[in-house]
Amino acid sequence: MIRAYKFLLRPTRGQAAALAEMLRDHCSLYNAALQERRDAYRHVSQTTVRYGDQSAQLKAIRMGDPERQGRWSFSSQQATLRRLDKAFAAFFRRVKACEAPGYPRFKGVGHFDSVTFPRDGDGCRWDSFAHGQRTRVRLQGIGHIRVHQHRPVHGRVKTITVKREGRRWYVVLTCDNVPAGGMPPTGEVIGIDMGVVHFLTTSDGEHVANPRFLEAMAEDLSEAQRHLATFPKRTRQRTKKHRAAARQVAKLHARIRRQRLDFHHKTARALVRDHDVIAHERLNTAGMTKAPAPRADPDTDGGFLPNGAAAKAGLNRSILDAGWAQFLGILANKAESAGRLVTSVDARNTSCTCPVCGHVARENRVTQARFQCQACGFTANADHVGATNVLNRAGLALCSVG
């Protein structure tokens, strides 16, 4: 298996400054390569510049700028050029598919936050002090940086990525040949129904509370955003107070993101530990959180009718705060590592189908929390009914495959 490990870096003040310079120079290389592609296509000859052409220029660029571009790893600079090449490949793919093209844009220094080293030992070395008391990663042009390694690394380290998140620095290792740590079988199967009132409800009738991290931090976040809004949005040189206000907003968002991620990992771990098979709904969160289309008023020129956008915005915020897509991805990864099975089923009518008689009607769901079958009178919690139907559908699907 292929797995990624993310660890916090503990750089010194000088190393943190050098890491910021590395990101700045890679950002400059990315933008210069993008400008070259734009200029070449805008020329009367409409020349196409590809990755191979730009990679061949790296040697001359490094020799011409030894204090900046020549300081860093050649392979990491190639990875930055490949990153731009992938952006253009995705752009042309969207054009062919008649989607929103999204032409690659120039990156600001504050928005270019990662550098990748394609191979361990080429410009970087993981655990270079393997026999010392502390784990360190060695980066060309920076030196040995302390790593807060909170868990062991399995498999063979393939790529190393240095990432900045606010004022923190992380190292992300991509490893292959990671052995699966199988868990003993439990003989238990379960279905789960995702929601916003409860984060999830199991087919056993257990509810997992929705922590609502964004809502809990809403007051502090609103105050920080109001303070940031007092500064002009675009200034040639931001003041010290402006930068501090922006950092405070980013710090609060990062805290919410880490709390949500921690909750998802712990909840997924509990499900994987106690069950051999886990069934869930196949959810399209991108479509579910899409804003409603405007409704033109035929009686008023340029006017619009109410379309429920305000209420939908509140629901969208709750769905995104719950983070269903991230949780289901973590659940699938943990299940694969543990040798468990996770399956998804069609989510349509799971909450309005009677698990006793099979009657399907919207009227069966009397309220958000109460289910009452209009045919047989069966009554239960609506989320529990949804989880039970998910488990039943998964059982039928597995039997048909088997």
Contacts in CASP RR format, 6 or more apart in sequence:
PFRMAT RR
TARGET T0000
AUTHOR 0000-0000-0000
METHOD contacts of the structure
MODEL  1
MIRAYKFLLRPTRGQAAALAEMLRDHCSLYNAALQERRDAYRHVSQTTVR
YGDQSAQLKAIRMGDPERQGRWSFSSQQATLRRLDKAFAAFFRRVKACEA
PGYPRFKGVGHFDSVTFPRDGDGCRWDSFAHGQRTRVRLQGIGHIRVHQH
RPVHGRVKTITVKREGRRWYVVLTCDNVPAGGMPPTGEVIGIDMGVVHFL
TTSDGEHVANPRFLEAMAEDLSEAQRHLATFPKRTRQRTKKHRAAARQVA
KLHARIRRQRLDFHHKTARALVRDHDVIAHERLNTAGMTKAPAPRADPDT
DGGFLPNGAAAKAGLNRSILDAGWAQFLGILANKAESAGRLVTSVDARNT
SCTCPVCGHVARENRVTQARFQCQACGFTANADHVGATNVLNRAGLALCS
VG
1 176 0 8 1.000
1 177 0 8 1.000
1 178 0 8 1.000
1 179 0 8 1.000
1 180 0 8 1.000
1 336 0 8 1.000
1 337 0 8 1.000
2 174 0 8 1.000
2 175 0 8 1.000
2 176 0 8 1.000
2 178 0 8 1.000
3 154 0 8 1.000
3 155 0 8 1.000
3 174 0 8 1.000
3 175 0 8 1.000
3 178 0 8 1.000
3 337 0 8 1.000
4 172 0 8 1.000
4 173 0 8 1.000
4 174 0 8 1.000
4 175 0 8 1.000
5 151 0 8 1.000
5 153 0 8 1.000
5 172 0 8 1.000
5 173 0 8 1.000
5 175 0 8 1.000
6 170 0 8 1.000
6 171 0 8 1.000
6 172 0 8 1.000
6 173 0 8 1.000
7 135 0 8 1.000
7 147 0 8 1.000
7 148 0 8 1.000
7 149 0 8 1.000
7 150 0 8 1.000
7 170 0 8 1.000
7 171 0 8 1.000
7 173 0 8 1.000
8 147 0 8 1.000
8 148 0 8 1.000
8 168 0 8 1.000
8 169 0 8 1.000
8 170 0 8 1.000
9 137 0 8 1.000
9 145 0 8 1.000
9 146 0 8 1.000
9 147 0 8 1.000
9 148 0 8 1.000
9 162 0 8 1.000
9 168 0 8 1.000
9 169 0 8 1.000
9 170 0 8 1.000
9 171 0 8 1.000
10 145 0 8 1.000
10 146 0 8 1.000
10 147 0 8 1.000
10 148 0 8 1.000
11 19 0 8 1.000
11 145 0 8 1.000
11 146 0 8 1.000
11 169 0 8 1.000
15 142 0 8 1.000
15 143 0 8 1.000
15 145 0 8 1.000
16 169 0 8 1.000
18 141 0 8 1.000
18 142 0 8 1.000
19 142 0 8 1.000
19 162 0 8 1.000
19 164 0 8 1.000
19 169 0 8 1.000
20 164 0 8 1.000
21 68 0 8 1.000
22 72 0 8 1.000
22 115 0 8 1.000
22 139 0 8 1.000
22 141 0 8 1.000
22 142 0 8 1.000
22 162 0 8 1.000
23 109 0 8 1.000
23 112 0 8 1.000
23 113 0 8 1.000
23 114 0 8 1.000
23 115 0 8 1.000
23 164 0 8 1.000
24 109 0 8 1.000
24 112 0 8 1.000
25 68 0 8 1.000
25 69 0 8 1.000
25 71 0 8 1.000
25 72 0 8 1.000
26 72 0 8 1.000
26 76 0 8 1.000
26 77 0 8 1.000
26 80 0 8 1.000
26 112 0 8 1.000
26 115 0 8 1.000
27 107 0 8 1.000
27 108 0 8 1.000
27 109 0 8 1.000
27 110 0 8 1.000
27 112 0 8 1.000
28 68 0 8 1.000
28 69 0 8 1.000
29 61 0 8 1.000
29 69 0 8 1.000
29 77 0 8 1.000
29 80 0 8 1.000
29 81 0 8 1.000
30 80 0 8 1.000
30 81 0 8 1.000
30 83 0 8 1.000
30 84 0 8 1.000
30 107 0 8 1.000
30 112 0 8 1.000
31 106 0 8 1.000
31 107 0 8 1.000
31 108 0 8 1.000
33 54 0 8 1.000
33 80 0 8 1.000
33 81 0 8 1.000
33 84 0 8 1.000
34 84 0 8 1.000
34 104 0 8 1.000
34 106 0 8 1.000
35 106 0 8 1.000
36 49 0 8 1.000
36 54 0 8 1.000
37 49 0 8 1.000
37 84 0 8 1.000
37 88 0 8 1.000
40 46 0 8 1.000
40 47 0 8 1.000
40 48 0 8 1.000
40 49 0 8 1.000
41 47 0 8 1.000
41 48 0 8 1.000
41 49 0 8 1.000
50 85 0 8 1.000
51 81 0 8 1.000
51 82 0 8 1.000
51 84 0 8 1.000
51 85 0 8 1.000
54 81 0 8 1.000
55 78 0 8 1.000
55 81 0 8 1.000
58 74 0 8 1.000
58 77 0 8 1.000
58 78 0 8 1.000
58 81 0 8 1.000
61 69 0 8 1.000
61 70 0 8 1.000
62 69 0 8 1.000
62 70 0 8 1.000
62 74 0 8 1.000
62 77 0 8 1.000
63 70 0 8 1.000
69 77 0 8 1.000
71 141 0 8 1.000
72 140 0 8 1.000
72 141 0 8 1.000
73 117 0 8 1.000
73 122 0 8 1.000
73 123 0 8 1.000
73 124 0 8 1.000
73 139 0 8 1.000
73 140 0 8 1.000
75 117 0 8 1.000
75 118 0 8 1.000
75 119 0 8 1.000
75 122 0 8 1.000
75 123 0 8 1.000
76 115 0 8 1.000
76 116 0 8 1.000
76 117 0 8 1.000
76 118 0 8 1.000
76 123 0 8 1.000
76 124 0 8 1.000
76 140 0 8 1.000
78 118 0 8 1.000
79 115 0 8 1.000
79 116 0 8 1.000
79 117 0 8 1.000
79 118 0 8 1.000
80 115 0 8 1.000
80 116 0 8 1.000
83 116 0 8 1.000
84 104 0 8 1.000
87 104 0 8 1.000
88 104 0 8 1.000
91 101 0 8 1.000
91 102 0 8 1.000
91 103 0 8 1.000
91 104 0 8 1.000
94 100 0 8 1.000
94 101 0 8 1.000
94 102 0 8 1.000
95 101 0 8 1.000
113 163 0 8 1.000
113 164 0 8 1.000
113 165 0 8 1.000
114 161 0 8 1.000
114 162 0 8 1.000
114 163 0 8 1.000
114 164 0 8 1.000
115 161 0 8 1.000
115 162 0 8 1.000
116 159 0 8 1.000
116 160 0 8 1.000
116 161 0 8 1.000
117 123 0 8 1.000
117 124 0 8 1.000
117 139 0 8 1.000
117 159 0 8 1.000
117 160 0 8 1.000
117 161 0 8 1.000
117 162 0 8 1.000
118 159 0 8 1.000
119 158 0 8 1.000
119 159 0 8 1.000
120 126 0 8 1.000
120 157 0 8 1.000
120 158 0 8 1.000
120 159 0 8 1.000
120 160 0 8 1.000
123 139 0 8 1.000
123 140 0 8 1.000
124 137 0 8 1.000
124 138 0 8 1.000
124 139 0 8 1.000
124 140 0 8 1.000
124 160 0 8 1.000
125 137 0 8 1.000
125 138 0 8 1.000
126 137 0 8 1.000
126 153 0 8 1.000
126 157 0 8 1.000
126 160 0 8 1.000
126 171 0 8 1.000
126 173 0 8 1.000
127 135 0 8 1.000
127 136 0 8 1.000
127 137 0 8 1.000
127 153 0 8 1.000
128 136 0 8 1.000
128 137 0 8 1.000
128 138 0 8 1.000
128 144 0 8 1.000
129 135 0 8 1.000
129 136 0 8 1.000
129 144 0 8 1.000
134 146 0 8 1.000
134 147 0 8 1.000
135 146 0 8 1.000
135 147 0 8 1.000
135 149 0 8 1.000
136 144 0 8 1.000
136 145 0 8 1.000
136 146 0 8 1.000
136 147 0 8 1.000
137 144 0 8 1.000
137 145 0 8 1.000
137 147 0 8 1.000
137 160 0 8 1.000
137 171 0 8 1.000
138 144 0 8 1.000
138 145 0 8 1.000
139 145 0 8 1.000
139 162 0 8 1.000
145 169 0 8 1.000
145 171 0 8 1.000
147 171 0 8 1.000
153 173 0 8 1.000
153 175 0 8 1.000
154 175 0 8 1.000
154 178 0 8 1.000
154 179 0 8 1.000
155 175 0 8 1.000
155 176 0 8 1.000
155 177 0 8 1.000
155 178 0 8 1.000
155 179 0 8 1.000
156 175 0 8 1.000
156 176 0 8 1.000
156 177 0 8 1.000
157 173 0 8 1.000
157 174 0 8 1.000
157 175 0 8 1.000
158 174 0 8 1.000
158 175 0 8 1.000
158 176 0 8 1.000
159 173 0 8 1.000
159 174 0 8 1.000
160 171 0 8 1.000
160 172 0 8 1.000
160 173 0 8 1.000
160 174 0 8 1.000
161 171 0 8 1.000
161 172 0 8 1.000
161 174 0 8 1.000
162 169 0 8 1.000
162 170 0 8 1.000
162 171 0 8 1.000
162 172 0 8 1.000
163 169 0 8 1.000
163 170 0 8 1.000
163 171 0 8 1.000
163 172 0 8 1.000
164 170 0 8 1.000
165 254 0 8 1.000
166 247 0 8 1.000
166 250 0 8 1.000
166 251 0 8 1.000
166 254 0 8 1.000
167 247 0 8 1.000
168 254 0 8 1.000
178 337 0 8 1.000
180 336 0 8 1.000
180 337 0 8 1.000
180 338 0 8 1.000
180 339 0 8 1.000
181 337 0 8 1.000
181 338 0 8 1.000
181 339 0 8 1.000
182 337 0 8 1.000
182 338 0 8 1.000
182 339 0 8 1.000
183 272 0 8 1.000
183 273 0 8 1.000
183 338 0 8 1.000
183 339 0 8 1.000
183 340 0 8 1.000
185 276 0 8 1.000
186 274 0 8 1.000
186 275 0 8 1.000
186 276 0 8 1.000
187 275 0 8 1.000
187 276 0 8 1.000
188 274 0 8 1.000
188 275 0 8 1.000
188 276 0 8 1.000
188 277 0 8 1.000
189 275 0 8 1.000
189 276 0 8 1.000
189 277 0 8 1.000
189 278 0 8 1.000
189 279 0 8 1.000
189 391 0 8 1.000
189 394 0 8 1.000
189 395 0 8 1.000
190 202 0 8 1.000
190 203 0 8 1.000
190 204 0 8 1.000
190 271 0 8 1.000
190 274 0 8 1.000
190 275 0 8 1.000
190 277 0 8 1.000
190 278 0 8 1.000
190 279 0 8 1.000
190 391 0 8 1.000
191 202 0 8 1.000
191 203 0 8 1.000
191 278 0 8 1.000
191 279 0 8 1.000
191 280 0 8 1.000
191 387 0 8 1.000
191 388 0 8 1.000
191 390 0 8 1.000
191 391 0 8 1.000
191 394 0 8 1.000
192 200 0 8 1.000
192 201 0 8 1.000
192 202 0 8 1.000
192 203 0 8 1.000
192 271 0 8 1.000
192 278 0 8 1.000
192 279 0 8 1.000
192 280 0 8 1.000
192 387 0 8 1.000
192 390 0 8 1.000
193 200 0 8 1.000
193 201 0 8 1.000
193 202 0 8 1.000
193 281 0 8 1.000
193 350 0 8 1.000
193 351 0 8 1.000
193 383 0 8 1.000
193 384 0 8 1.000
193 386 0 8 1.000
193 387 0 8 1.000
193 390 0 8 1.000
194 200 0 8 1.000
194 280 0 8 1.000
194 281 0 8 1.000
194 283 0 8 1.000
194 322 0 8 1.000
194 324 0 8 1.000
194 327 0 8 1.000
195 201 0 8 1.000
195 210 0 8 1.000
195 322 0 8 1.000
195 324 0 8 1.000
195 383 0 8 1.000
196 210 0 8 1.000
196 315 0 8 1.000
196 318 0 8 1.000
196 319 0 8 1.000
196 322 0 8 1.000
197 210 0 8 1.000
197 368 0 8 1.000
197 369 0 8 1.000
197 383 0 8 1.000
198 207 0 8 1.000
198 208 0 8 1.000
198 209 0 8 1.000
198 210 0 8 1.000
198 383 0 8 1.000
199 208 0 8 1.000
199 209 0 8 1.000
199 210 0 8 1.000
199 211 0 8 1.000
199 267 0 8 1.000
199 322 0 8 1.000
200 207 0 8 1.000
200 208 0 8 1.000
200 267 0 8 1.000
200 387 0 8 1.000
201 207 0 8 1.000
201 208 0 8 1.000
201 381 0 8 1.000
201 383 0 8 1.000
201 384 0 8 1.000
201 386 0 8 1.000
201 387 0 8 1.000
202 208 0 8 1.000
202 387 0 8 1.000
203 384 0 8 1.000
203 387 0 8 1.000
203 388 0 8 1.000
203 390 0 8 1.000
203 391 0 8 1.000
205 381 0 8 1.000
205 384 0 8 1.000
205 387 0 8 1.000
207 383 0 8 1.000
208 267 0 8 1.000
210 322 0 8 1.000
211 259 0 8 1.000
211 260 0 8 1.000
211 263 0 8 1.000
212 318 0 8 1.000
212 321 0 8 1.000
213 256 0 8 1.000
213 259 0 8 1.000
213 260 0 8 1.000
213 263 0 8 1.000
213 321 0 8 1.000
214 221 0 8 1.000
214 256 0 8 1.000
214 317 0 8 1.000
214 321 0 8 1.000
215 321 0 8 1.000
217 252 0 8 1.000
217 255 0 8 1.000
217 256 0 8 1.000
220 252 0 8 1.000
221 249 0 8 1.000
221 252 0 8 1.000
221 253 0 8 1.000
221 256 0 8 1.000
224 245 0 8 1.000
224 248 0 8 1.000
224 249 0 8 1.000
224 252 0 8 1.000
225 249 0 8 1.000
227 245 0 8 1.000
227 248 0 8 1.000
228 242 0 8 1.000
228 245 0 8 1.000
228 246 0 8 1.000
228 248 0 8 1.000
228 249 0 8 1.000
231 238 0 8 1.000
231 239 0 8 1.000
231 241 0 8 1.000
231 242 0 8 1.000
231 245 0 8 1.000
235 242 0 8 1.000
238 246 0 8 1.000
260 321 0 8 1.000
260 323 0 8 1.000
260 326 0 8 1.000
261 326 0 8 1.000
264 323 0 8 1.000
264 326 0 8 1.000
264 327 0 8 1.000
264 330 0 8 1.000
265 330 0 8 1.000
265 334 0 8 1.000
267 327 0 8 1.000
268 327 0 8 1.000
268 330 0 8 1.000
268 331 0 8 1.000
268 334 0 8 1.000
269 334 0 8 1.000
271 278 0 8 1.000
271 331 0 8 1.000
272 278 0 8 1.000
272 331 0 8 1.000
272 334 0 8 1.000
272 335 0 8 1.000
272 338 0 8 1.000
272 340 0 8 1.000
273 338 0 8 1.000
275 340 0 8 1.000
276 340 0 8 1.000
276 341 0 8 1.000
277 340 0 8 1.000
277 341 0 8 1.000
277 342 0 8 1.000
277 343 0 8 1.000
277 394 0 8 1.000
277 398 0 8 1.000
278 331 0 8 1.000
278 335 0 8 1.000
278 340 0 8 1.000
278 341 0 8 1.000
278 342 0 8 1.000
278 343 0 8 1.000
279 342 0 8 1.000
279 343 0 8 1.000
279 344 0 8 1.000
279 345 0 8 1.000
279 390 0 8 1.000
279 391 0 8 1.000
279 393 0 8 1.000
279 394 0 8 1.000
279 395 0 8 1.000
280 328 0 8 1.000
280 331 0 8 1.000
280 342 0 8 1.000
280 343 0 8 1.000
280 344 0 8 1.000
280 345 0 8 1.000
280 390 0 8 1.000
281 344 0 8 1.000
281 345 0 8 1.000
281 346 0 8 1.000
281 347 0 8 1.000
281 350 0 8 1.000
281 390 0 8 1.000
282 344 0 8 1.000
282 345 0 8 1.000
282 346 0 8 1.000
282 347 0 8 1.000
283 324 0 8 1.000
283 325 0 8 1.000
283 328 0 8 1.000
283 347 0 8 1.000
285 319 0 8 1.000
285 320 0 8 1.000
285 323 0 8 1.000
285 324 0 8 1.000
285 325 0 8 1.000
288 316 0 8 1.000
288 319 0 8 1.000
289 316 0 8 1.000
289 319 0 8 1.000
289 320 0 8 1.000
291 309 0 8 1.000
291 312 0 8 1.000
291 313 0 8 1.000
291 316 0 8 1.000
292 307 0 8 1.000
292 308 0 8 1.000
292 309 0 8 1.000
292 312 0 8 1.000
293 307 0 8 1.000
294 304 0 8 1.000
294 307 0 8 1.000
295 304 0 8 1.000
295 305 0 8 1.000
295 306 0 8 1.000
295 307 0 8 1.000
296 302 0 8 1.000
296 303 0 8 1.000
296 304 0 8 1.000
296 305 0 8 1.000
297 303 0 8 1.000
297 304 0 8 1.000
297 305 0 8 1.000
328 344 0 8 1.000
331 342 0 8 1.000
332 342 0 8 1.000
334 340 0 8 1.000
335 341 0 8 1.000
335 342 0 8 1.000
336 342 0 8 1.000
343 394 0 8 1.000
343 397 0 8 1.000
343 398 0 8 1.000
345 390 0 8 1.000
345 393 0 8 1.000
345 394 0 8 1.000
345 397 0 8 1.000
346 393 0 8 1.000
347 390 0 8 1.000
349 360 0 8 1.000
349 389 0 8 1.000
350 385 0 8 1.000
350 386 0 8 1.000
350 389 0 8 1.000
350 390 0 8 1.000
350 393 0 8 1.000
351 365 0 8 1.000
351 371 0 8 1.000
351 382 0 8 1.000
351 383 0 8 1.000
351 385 0 8 1.000
351 386 0 8 1.000
351 389 0 8 1.000
352 360 0 8 1.000
352 361 0 8 1.000
352 362 0 8 1.000
352 363 0 8 1.000
352 364 0 8 1.000
352 365 0 8 1.000
352 371 0 8 1.000
353 359 0 8 1.000
353 360 0 8 1.000
353 364 0 8 1.000
353 385 0 8 1.000
353 386 0 8 1.000
353 389 0 8 1.000
354 360 0 8 1.000
354 364 0 8 1.000
354 373 0 8 1.000
354 375 0 8 1.000
354 376 0 8 1.000
354 378 0 8 1.000
354 385 0 8 1.000
355 378 0 8 1.000
355 385 0 8 1.000
355 386 0 8 1.000
355 388 0 8 1.000
355 389 0 8 1.000
355 392 0 8 1.000
356 373 0 8 1.000
356 376 0 8 1.000
356 378 0 8 1.000
357 373 0 8 1.000
357 375 0 8 1.000
357 376 0 8 1.000
357 378 0 8 1.000
358 375 0 8 1.000
359 373 0 8 1.000
359 374 0 8 1.000
359 375 0 8 1.000
359 376 0 8 1.000
361 374 0 8 1.000
361 375 0 8 1.000
363 374 0 8 1.000
364 371 0 8 1.000
364 372 0 8 1.000
364 373 0 8 1.000
364 374 0 8 1.000
365 371 0 8 1.000
365 382 0 8 1.000
366 372 0 8 1.000
367 382 0 8 1.000
368 382 0 8 1.000
369 381 0 8 1.000
369 382 0 8 1.000
369 383 0 8 1.000
370 379 0 8 1.000
370 381 0 8 1.000
370 382 0 8 1.000
371 378 0 8 1.000
371 379 0 8 1.000
371 380 0 8 1.000
371 381 0 8 1.000
371 382 0 8 1.000
371 384 0 8 1.000
371 385 0 8 1.000
372 378 0 8 1.000
372 379 0 8 1.000
373 379 0 8 1.000
END
